Amino acid sequence: MAKKAKSAKKAKSRSAAQAAVKKRSGTKAAARSSARKAVKAKARTVSPKKTARRKQRIAISHHREEDFKADGLRTYAKYRDLGIADATHGLARAHVIRLQGPCNPAEVSKLHFHDVDFQMVYVLKGWVKTYMDGQGETLMKEGSAWTQPPKIKHMILDYSDDVELLEVILPAEFKTVELTA
């Protein structure tokens, strides 16, 4: 009989110990859970709210020679704005660029970068030879397209007299930084 009592006592103390462990780990889990909730709630309050974008408009641009203007970033280029900057309220810009020939490397081959989020160029006509940091020299011909990651150092090395490029940039207004060799 004494054996049975001892065995029952051990079982009771074992189950009591297990219950205590469960209770402690349950308390820890509850504490961890409430700590996670606090961190998540704090993260939600700290994260910036998205601002509503203004409604974009339709932009239609038909080719007209008189729309090519020498009022852009480079003096050796004429730009035909496609109306994207106005239609998107500055979200993006798109224009056709005609580089004026013949190419003068002393004027055009200046290492620089643009502080943009996105930049893509498509060769509509002719060819252009470029240099991009990490890529080297590349000859782009009619039908070639490329992206330039934000702030990548690059320059034009040469181009044909009839080159035309389509360029898309985000945002519409950006800073260009010329670098000294």
Helices and strands as residue ranges (DSSP letters): H 2-46, G 65-67, E 77-81, H 84-87, E 93-99, H 105-108, E 112-115, E 118-125, E 127-132, E 136-141, E 145-147, E 154-159, E 164-170, E 175-178
